[in-house]
C-alpha cells in the first residue's frame, strides 16, 4: 500500500483502516492515543473521561455523567438545576437546606425561587409576613415597623397616627411641615422616631421618613445583595422582569462574571452568562 493510500493515527502511526478513530483539528487519532493525549480527568473519580463516555463540564472542570453528583446527598445532577458553594456542587434541595435563609415566622427554609420578603436581615415567606394588627399578608404593600411588629399602613394609621403631632403650644423653634406647625422634638420619622429637624428627610402618604427608613421600607431591593436600591445616592441599577439589581450585583449566578452590557440567559429565577447557560 502506498504512503498516499495509508490512513494512520497521527501519533502512533498505526493504521486506522477498519478501526474507530477520532478527528481533532483535521487530524485523525486512534482512540487510545486520543484519550492519552486529550481526554479530561474526571473531578469525581480522577479517571480519564474516555471516548465512549459523556464529558460534562463546569468552570473548566470535568466529570463522567455518572460522577456528576451532589457533593452532599450524591444524587445525580445531570440535566438538573444545581448551585455551587465553596467549589462544591449541590442540588437545589441541599443548597436550600444548608445555605438558604429561614423564615422568621415559621422557621422553615425559604426555597430558592420562591417569593419572599426581606427586611433588616430577616426573611419571611410571602404568606408569613403579616400585619401585626389585622393579621393579613402584607405582600408588596407598604408597611411600617413598630416595636416588635409590622403594620400595614391603614392599621398603623388607625392605631398610632394620633400620636404624631404635639398637642401643646409652640413658643419657640417650631417646624412647619405641610403647612402645619410642629415642635422640633415632635417632628419625628414615622418609623424609627428619630428627630428630623435639621435633617434631610422625605415623605410618603403625607408621613415624614428619615432617608434610611424610607430606603429600607420602600426602595427597590437588589436581587443580588437584597439591599435597597436608592436614587438618593445616585445609584445605578439594572431592571429585568420586575426585578432589580445594583450594577455591581448583576452577575452570572454560576461564574459571577458581570453581565452589565452583555447578553445573558435565564433559568427559572436565575440569570446566567451565555457560556454557563450553554453548559446547563
KOLSE-841204 format. One record per residue (C-alpha): x, y, z; residue number from 1; residue in three letters. Coordinates in Angstrom, 3 decimals, m for minus. Layout:
N
X / Y / Z / NUM / ALA
...
This chain:
280
0.000 / 0.000 / 0.000 / 1 / UNK
1.445 / 3.338 / m0.969 / 2 / UNK
2.021 / 6.175 / 1.508 / 3 / UNK
m0.693 / 8.239 / m0.156 / 4 / UNK
m3.204 / 5.431 / 0.429 / 5 / UNK
m2.367 / 4.949 / 4.098 / 6 / UNK
m4.707 / 6.258 / 6.816 / 7 / UNK
m2.729 / 6.160 / 10.065 / 8 / UNK
m3.017 / 7.560 / 13.568 / 9 / UNK
m1.212 / 10.888 / 13.587 / 10 / UNK
0.586 / 9.987 / 16.854 / 11 / UNK
1.385 / 6.264 / 16.916 / 12 / UNK
1.262 / 5.771 / 13.122 / 13 / UNK
m0.806 / 2.583 / 13.369 / 14 / UNK
m3.260 / 2.046 / 10.548 / 15 / UNK
m6.794 / 3.227 / 11.204 / 16 / UNK
m8.361 / 1.349 / 8.318 / 17 / UNK
m11.388 / m0.544 / 9.616 / 18 / UNK
m10.899 / 0.900 / 13.126 / 19 / UNK
m12.628 / 3.556 / 15.190 / 20 / UNK
m10.832 / 6.884 / 15.190 / 21 / UNK
m11.392 / 10.494 / 16.295 / 22 / UNK
m10.736 / 13.689 / 14.385 / 23 / UNK
m9.269 / 16.700 / 16.194 / 24 / UNK
m8.406 / 19.856 / 14.283 / 25 / UNK
m8.491 / 17.957 / 10.950 / 26 / UNK
m6.113 / 15.327 / 12.326 / 27 / UNK
m7.012 / 11.689 / 12.985 / 28 / UNK
m6.100 / 9.734 / 16.123 / 29 / UNK
m6.771 / 6.205 / 17.301 / 30 / UNK
m8.971 / 6.136 / 20.386 / 31 / UNK
m6.098 / 5.092 / 22.682 / 32 / UNK
m3.829 / 7.942 / 21.613 / 33 / UNK
m6.673 / 10.452 / 21.692 / 34 / UNK
m7.546 / 9.527 / 25.280 / 35 / UNK
m3.892 / 9.632 / 26.382 / 36 / UNK
m3.311 / 12.991 / 24.733 / 37 / UNK
m6.569 / 14.895 / 25.089 / 38 / UNK
m9.038 / 13.240 / 27.476 / 39 / UNK
m10.059 / 15.311 / 30.511 / 40 / UNK
m9.671 / 13.972 / 34.035 / 41 / UNK
m12.915 / 13.445 / 35.985 / 42 / UNK
m13.218 / 15.532 / 39.169 / 43 / UNK
m15.257 / 12.761 / 40.768 / 44 / UNK
m13.201 / 9.608 / 40.225 / 45 / UNK
m9.918 / 11.090 / 38.910 / 46 / UNK
m10.001 / 8.772 / 35.882 / 47 / UNK
m9.788 / 9.855 / 32.266 / 48 / UNK
m13.081 / 10.583 / 30.534 / 49 / UNK
m12.811 / 8.245 / 27.567 / 50 / UNK
m14.201 / 8.496 / 24.072 / 51 / UNK
m17.203 / 6.339 / 24.966 / 52 / UNK
m18.190 / 8.499 / 27.964 / 53 / UNK
m20.071 / 11.780 / 28.081 / 54 / UNK
m17.900 / 14.664 / 29.284 / 55 / UNK
m19.817 / 17.141 / 31.490 / 56 / UNK
m18.040 / 20.412 / 32.248 / 57 / UNK
m18.495 / 23.362 / 34.585 / 58 / UNK
m15.988 / 26.170 / 35.089 / 59 / UNK
m13.146 / 24.260 / 33.386 / 60 / UNK
m13.788 / 21.146 / 35.499 / 61 / UNK
m14.992 / 17.871 / 34.008 / 62 / UNK
m16.980 / 14.827 / 35.125 / 63 / UNK
m18.242 / 11.491 / 33.799 / 64 / UNK
m22.021 / 11.758 / 33.673 / 65 / UNK
m22.261 / 9.070 / 36.403 / 66 / UNK
m19.871 / 11.107 / 38.604 / 67 / UNK
m21.702 / 14.406 / 38.262 / 68 / UNK
m23.424 / 14.290 / 41.662 / 69 / UNK
m24.439 / 16.500 / 44.568 / 70 / UNK
m21.491 / 16.691 / 46.985 / 71 / UNK
m23.803 / 16.152 / 49.960 / 72 / UNK
m26.610 / 13.717 / 49.039 / 73 / UNK
m24.906 / 12.120 / 45.978 / 74 / UNK
m27.973 / 12.482 / 43.775 / 75 / UNK
m27.248 / 12.909 / 40.066 / 76 / UNK
m27.108 / 16.494 / 38.811 / 77 / UNK
m27.298 / 15.549 / 35.117 / 78 / UNK
m29.816 / 17.854 / 33.407 / 79 / UNK
m30.892 / 19.272 / 36.779 / 80 / UNK
m30.511 / 22.686 / 38.354 / 81 / UNK
m27.623 / 22.934 / 40.817 / 82 / UNK
m25.684 / 25.525 / 42.780 / 83 / UNK
m22.004 / 25.933 / 43.581 / 84 / UNK
m20.704 / 26.671 / 47.078 / 85 / UNK
m17.011 / 26.720 / 48.037 / 86 / UNK
m16.095 / 24.728 / 44.879 / 87 / UNK
m18.707 / 22.060 / 45.713 / 88 / UNK
m21.719 / 21.334 / 43.523 / 89 / UNK
m25.018 / 20.892 / 45.364 / 90 / UNK
m28.560 / 20.045 / 44.304 / 91 / UNK
m31.046 / 22.826 / 44.944 / 92 / UNK
m32.572 / 20.962 / 47.918 / 93 / UNK
m29.239 / 20.559 / 49.750 / 94 / UNK
m28.221 / 24.112 / 48.933 / 95 / UNK
m31.522 / 25.427 / 50.271 / 96 / UNK
m31.297 / 23.393 / 53.484 / 97 / UNK
m27.724 / 24.459 / 54.226 / 98 / UNK
m27.470 / 27.986 / 52.859 / 99 / UNK
m30.899 / 29.471 / 52.120 / 100 / UNK
m32.497 / 31.794 / 54.649 / 101 / UNK
m35.067 / 30.581 / 57.168 / 102 / UNK
m38.450 / 32.240 / 57.578 / 103 / UNK
m38.517 / 34.384 / 60.732 / 104 / UNK
m42.118 / 33.365 / 61.445 / 105 / UNK
m42.402 / 29.632 / 60.642 / 106 / UNK
m38.652 / 28.821 / 60.806 / 107 / UNK
m38.838 / 26.767 / 57.601 / 108 / UNK
m36.457 / 27.170 / 54.668 / 109 / UNK
m37.279 / 29.835 / 52.097 / 110 / UNK
m36.653 / 27.797 / 48.956 / 111 / UNK
m34.677 / 29.371 / 46.087 / 112 / UNK
m37.004 / 30.913 / 43.531 / 113 / UNK
m39.938 / 31.254 / 45.918 / 114 / UNK
m41.393 / 34.667 / 46.732 / 115 / UNK
m40.084 / 36.091 / 49.964 / 116 / UNK
m39.972 / 39.285 / 51.975 / 117 / UNK
m36.751 / 40.676 / 53.465 / 118 / UNK
m36.220 / 43.447 / 55.962 / 119 / UNK
m33.152 / 44.291 / 58.063 / 120 / UNK
m31.544 / 40.872 / 57.654 / 121 / UNK
m34.712 / 38.863 / 58.301 / 122 / UNK
m36.621 / 36.811 / 55.724 / 123 / UNK
m40.212 / 35.610 / 55.502 / 124 / UNK
m42.311 / 33.530 / 53.163 / 125 / UNK
m44.664 / 35.964 / 51.463 / 126 / UNK
m47.628 / 34.326 / 53.254 / 127 / UNK
m45.901 / 34.534 / 56.652 / 128 / UNK
m45.228 / 38.283 / 56.635 / 129 / UNK
m48.420 / 39.504 / 58.342 / 130 / UNK
m49.700 / 42.811 / 59.691 / 131 / UNK
m49.498 / 42.699 / 63.491 / 132 / UNK
m52.987 / 44.198 / 63.824 / 133 / UNK
m55.192 / 42.687 / 61.072 / 134 / UNK
m53.094 / 39.520 / 60.554 / 135 / UNK
m53.358 / 39.804 / 56.765 / 136 / UNK
m50.331 / 39.195 / 54.483 / 137 / UNK
m48.619 / 42.497 / 53.744 / 138 / UNK
m47.112 / 41.224 / 50.476 / 139 / UNK
m45.612 / 44.001 / 48.378 / 140 / UNK
m47.690 / 46.752 / 50.028 / 141 / UNK
m46.144 / 49.483 / 52.170 / 142 / UNK
m45.628 / 48.669 / 55.832 / 143 / UNK
m44.327 / 50.376 / 58.946 / 144 / UNK
m42.348 / 48.660 / 61.745 / 145 / UNK
m43.405 / 49.489 / 65.294 / 146 / UNK
m41.779 / 47.974 / 68.377 / 147 / UNK
m41.534 / 44.240 / 67.548 / 148 / UNK
m44.343 / 44.164 / 64.960 / 149 / UNK
m45.032 / 45.261 / 61.413 / 150 / UNK
m48.179 / 47.108 / 60.368 / 151 / UNK
m49.859 / 47.755 / 57.047 / 152 / UNK
m50.368 / 51.497 / 56.552 / 153 / UNK
m54.166 / 51.503 / 57.221 / 154 / UNK
m53.729 / 49.643 / 60.521 / 155 / UNK
m50.856 / 51.866 / 61.563 / 156 / UNK
m52.938 / 54.962 / 60.921 / 157 / UNK
m55.808 / 53.607 / 63.000 / 158 / UNK
m53.632 / 52.626 / 65.935 / 159 / UNK
m50.822 / 55.178 / 66.079 / 160 / UNK
m51.450 / 58.199 / 63.833 / 161 / UNK
m52.951 / 60.253 / 66.621 / 162 / UNK
m49.560 / 60.199 / 68.395 / 163 / UNK
m47.733 / 62.036 / 65.621 / 164 / UNK
m48.266 / 65.713 / 66.425 / 165 / UNK
m47.625 / 67.506 / 69.676 / 166 / UNK
m50.636 / 68.993 / 71.476 / 167 / UNK
m49.066 / 71.805 / 73.494 / 168 / UNK
m48.363 / 75.401 / 72.392 / 169 / UNK
m45.250 / 76.106 / 70.330 / 170 / UNK
m43.427 / 79.018 / 71.962 / 171 / UNK
m40.077 / 78.902 / 70.113 / 172 / UNK
m38.161 / 76.965 / 67.467 / 173 / UNK
m41.066 / 75.294 / 65.719 / 174 / UNK
m41.048 / 73.409 / 62.422 / 175 / UNK
m43.584 / 73.796 / 59.626 / 176 / UNK
m44.409 / 70.738 / 57.562 / 177 / UNK
m47.287 / 70.611 / 55.061 / 178 / UNK
m48.496 / 73.964 / 56.385 / 179 / UNK
m48.828 / 72.590 / 59.916 / 180 / UNK
m46.759 / 73.595 / 62.965 / 181 / UNK
m44.690 / 71.044 / 64.930 / 182 / UNK
m42.436 / 71.187 / 67.962 / 183 / UNK
m38.887 / 70.350 / 66.910 / 184 / UNK
m38.878 / 67.408 / 69.313 / 185 / UNK
m42.213 / 66.191 / 67.917 / 186 / UNK
m41.234 / 66.239 / 64.255 / 187 / UNK
m40.026 / 62.617 / 64.039 / 188 / UNK
m39.549 / 59.892 / 61.465 / 189 / UNK
m42.806 / 57.928 / 61.462 / 190 / UNK
m40.844 / 54.668 / 61.502 / 191 / UNK
m37.796 / 54.939 / 63.778 / 192 / UNK
m38.917 / 58.065 / 65.709 / 193 / UNK
m35.624 / 59.841 / 65.069 / 194 / UNK
m35.872 / 63.635 / 65.207 / 195 / UNK
m35.944 / 65.112 / 61.700 / 196 / UNK
m35.442 / 68.790 / 62.480 / 197 / UNK
m32.348 / 69.952 / 60.573 / 198 / UNK
m32.002 / 66.574 / 58.811 / 199 / UNK
m32.722 / 65.509 / 55.245 / 200 / UNK
m35.977 / 63.575 / 55.049 / 201 / UNK
m38.655 / 62.552 / 52.588 / 202 / UNK
m42.337 / 61.661 / 52.791 / 203 / UNK
m44.783 / 59.007 / 51.683 / 204 / UNK
m48.554 / 59.219 / 52.005 / 205 / UNK
m48.030 / 62.518 / 53.893 / 206 / UNK
m45.857 / 60.903 / 56.588 / 207 / UNK
m42.234 / 62.025 / 57.103 / 208 / UNK
m39.405 / 59.461 / 56.981 / 209 / UNK
m35.678 / 59.717 / 57.549 / 210 / UNK
m33.760 / 58.668 / 54.437 / 211 / UNK
m32.567 / 55.391 / 55.957 / 212 / UNK
m36.064 / 54.210 / 56.894 / 213 / UNK
m37.511 / 55.292 / 53.576 / 214 / UNK
m34.848 / 53.317 / 51.703 / 215 / UNK
m35.320 / 50.217 / 53.867 / 216 / UNK
m39.110 / 50.284 / 53.607 / 217 / UNK
m39.894 / 51.475 / 50.098 / 218 / UNK
m36.830 / 51.413 / 47.867 / 219 / UNK
m36.442 / 48.627 / 45.322 / 220 / UNK
m34.414 / 45.712 / 46.699 / 221 / UNK
m31.448 / 44.276 / 44.826 / 222 / UNK
m31.950 / 40.591 / 43.939 / 223 / UNK
m28.205 / 40.003 / 44.374 / 224 / UNK
m27.423 / 41.533 / 47.777 / 225 / UNK
m31.033 / 42.191 / 48.992 / 226 / UNK
m30.049 / 45.748 / 49.992 / 227 / UNK
m32.065 / 48.795 / 48.997 / 228 / UNK
m31.509 / 50.462 / 45.627 / 229 / UNK
m31.909 / 54.141 / 46.306 / 230 / UNK
m31.702 / 57.007 / 43.873 / 231 / UNK
m30.912 / 59.330 / 46.768 / 232 / UNK
m27.248 / 58.444 / 46.388 / 233 / UNK
m27.414 / 58.299 / 42.592 / 234 / UNK
m27.144 / 54.513 / 42.486 / 235 / UNK
m27.329 / 52.877 / 39.063 / 236 / UNK
m29.317 / 49.675 / 38.727 / 237 / UNK
m30.433 / 47.044 / 36.224 / 238 / UNK
m34.117 / 46.131 / 35.831 / 239 / UNK
m35.388 / 42.914 / 34.221 / 240 / UNK
m38.826 / 41.261 / 34.527 / 241 / UNK
m39.852 / 43.360 / 37.546 / 242 / UNK
m36.602 / 42.535 / 39.362 / 243 / UNK
m33.740 / 44.923 / 40.061 / 244 / UNK
m30.009 / 44.642 / 40.717 / 245 / UNK
m27.259 / 47.098 / 41.636 / 246 / UNK
m24.972 / 47.300 / 38.595 / 247 / UNK
m22.186 / 45.601 / 40.557 / 248 / UNK
m24.559 / 42.787 / 41.624 / 249 / UNK
m25.815 / 41.935 / 38.127 / 250 / UNK
m23.603 / 38.869 / 37.675 / 251 / UNK
m23.891 / 35.292 / 36.424 / 252 / UNK
m25.260 / 33.003 / 39.133 / 253 / UNK
m22.721 / 30.303 / 38.227 / 254 / UNK
m19.398 / 32.017 / 37.441 / 255 / UNK
m20.060 / 35.527 / 38.874 / 256 / UNK
m18.926 / 37.366 / 35.732 / 257 / UNK
m20.549 / 40.802 / 35.320 / 258 / UNK
m23.498 / 40.791 / 32.916 / 259 / UNK
m23.747 / 44.572 / 32.546 / 260 / UNK
m23.855 / 45.341 / 28.831 / 261 / UNK
m23.646 / 41.630 / 27.910 / 262 / UNK
m26.114 / 39.051 / 26.675 / 263 / UNK
m27.458 / 36.608 / 29.265 / 264 / UNK
m29.851 / 33.687 / 29.647 / 265 / UNK
m32.440 / 32.884 / 32.314 / 266 / UNK
m33.045 / 29.602 / 34.127 / 267 / UNK
m36.070 / 29.790 / 36.391 / 268 / UNK
m35.281 / 32.839 / 38.551 / 269 / UNK
m31.527 / 32.708 / 37.888 / 270 / UNK
m29.553 / 34.680 / 35.318 / 271 / UNK
m26.575 / 33.117 / 33.553 / 272 / UNK
m23.913 / 34.298 / 31.138 / 273 / UNK
m24.235 / 32.714 / 27.705 / 274 / UNK
m21.257 / 30.386 / 28.351 / 275 / UNK
m22.730 / 28.939 / 31.570 / 276 / UNK
m26.194 / 28.838 / 30.009 / 277 / UNK
m24.947 / 26.636 / 27.168 / 278 / UNK
m23.292 / 24.255 / 29.652 / 279 / UNK
m26.564 / 23.648 / 31.545 / 280 / UNK
